[in-house]
Amino acid sequence: MDNQLEQRLANIEKLVSDNNRMLIKMRGAQKRAAYVRALYWVVIIGLTIASFYFIQPYISQFGAAYGLGGGTSTNTSDTSSPSTTQTLLNLVKQYQADQKTAQ
């Protein structure tokens, strides 16, 4: 082989080696980004669930104070107590009336 051809071949070999090294680094960065993205969503979902866990007592107190929920009865045909929808409507009406009297 002549000298120029060997030099070109060595240059191509160097370029291929650099290209391979860069591709391996890019693939590693892509894998790390996928792991970080998965961890990000796990943290977001975990914090959401944890926040519901921590504010649940306050929601229970609010419901008990205004007579919402609280019953463990599964019988929905009981007509002696108002339905949850009716209770919420009454609560909204009471709030609106309180706002009108406050003005």
Stockholm file with secondary structure:
# STOCKHOLM 1.0

chainA/1-103         MDNQLEQRLANIEKLVSDNNRMLIKMRGAQKRAAYVRALYWVVIIGLTIASFYFIQPYISQFGAAYGLGGGTSTNTSDTSSPSTTQTLLNLVKQYQADQKTAQ
#=GR chainA/1-103 SS CCHHHHHHHHHHHHHHHHHHHHHHHHHHHHHHHHHHHHHHHHHHHHHHHHHHHHHHHHHHHHHHHHTCSCCCCCCTTCCSSCCHHHHHHHHHHHHHHHHHHHC
#=GC SS_cons         CCHHHHHHHHHHHHHHHHHHHHHHHHHHHHHHHHHHHHHHHHHHHHHHHHHHHHHHHHHHHHHHHHTCSCCCCCCTTCCSSCCHHHHHHHHHHHHHHHHHHHC
//
